[in-house]
Amino acid sequence: MNTFLSYLSIAALFALVLLPALVGFARERRIDRELREAELRRVPQPPGTAGAALPVTATRRPYLRSWARI
């Protein structure tokens, strides 16, 4: 019985250590899949505007009343 509990505790610790890595790996795979799907759905630019410069639009951030103005 003592050997079984030892194996069980080692397996539980092993799973506890590996769980964050496996969750992160699954999240990375999901993000990669979403990026791949978004790339496939992307509409190609017309040939005449491929090298044209796009206008730059700046968004203003609201003043948040802090000492750090971003």
C-alpha positions as CSV (number, residue, x, y, z in Angstrom):
1,M,0.0,0.0,0.0
2,N,2.9,2.3,0.8
3,T,4.4,1.8,-2.6
4,F,1.1,2.6,-4.3
5,L,0.7,5.9,-2.4
6,S,4.3,6.8,-3.3
7,Y,3.6,6.2,-7.0
8,L,0.4,8.1,-6.7
9,S,2.0,11.1,-5.0
10,I,4.8,11.2,-7.6
11,A,2.2,11.1,-10.4
12,A,0.2,13.9,-8.8
13,L,3.3,16.1,-8.5
14,F,4.3,15.3,-12.0
15,A,0.8,16.3,-13.3
16,L,0.9,19.5,-11.2
17,V,4.2,20.5,-12.7
18,L,3.2,19.7,-16.3
19,L,-0.2,21.2,-16.2
20,P,0.8,24.9,-16.8
21,A,3.0,23.9,-19.7
22,L,0.3,21.8,-21.3
23,V,-2.3,24.6,-20.9
24,G,0.2,27.1,-22.4
25,F,0.9,24.7,-25.3
26,A,-2.8,24.3,-26.0
27,R,-3.3,28.0,-26.0
28,E,-0.5,28.6,-28.4
29,R,-1.9,26.0,-30.8
30,R,-5.3,27.7,-30.6
31,I,-3.8,31.1,-31.4
32,D,-1.8,29.7,-34.3
33,R,-4.9,28.1,-35.7
34,E,-6.8,31.4,-35.4
35,L,-4.0,33.3,-37.2
36,R,-3.9,30.7,-39.9
37,E,-7.7,30.9,-40.5
38,A,-7.5,34.7,-40.5
39,E,-4.7,34.6,-43.1
40,L,-6.8,32.4,-45.3
41,R,-9.9,34.6,-45.0
42,R,-7.9,37.7,-45.8
43,V,-9.0,39.6,-49.0
44,P,-6.1,40.2,-51.4
45,Q,-5.3,43.8,-52.4
46,P,-6.0,44.9,-55.9
47,P,-2.8,44.9,-58.0
48,G,-2.7,48.7,-58.4
49,T,-2.7,49.4,-54.6
50,A,-0.2,46.7,-53.5
51,G,2.7,49.2,-53.1
52,A,0.8,52.3,-52.3
53,A,1.2,54.0,-49.0
54,L,-1.8,53.9,-46.7
55,P,-2.8,57.0,-44.8
56,V,-1.7,57.1,-41.2
57,T,-4.5,57.6,-38.7
58,A,-3.6,58.3,-35.1
59,T,-6.0,57.5,-32.3
60,R,-6.1,59.8,-29.3
61,R,-6.0,58.3,-25.9
62,P,-8.1,59.9,-23.2
63,Y,-6.3,61.8,-20.4
64,L,-6.6,59.5,-17.4
65,R,-5.5,62.1,-14.8
66,S,-2.3,60.4,-14.0
67,W,1.2,61.6,-13.8
68,A,2.2,59.3,-16.7
69,R,0.8,60.7,-20.0
70,I,0.8,57.9,-22.5
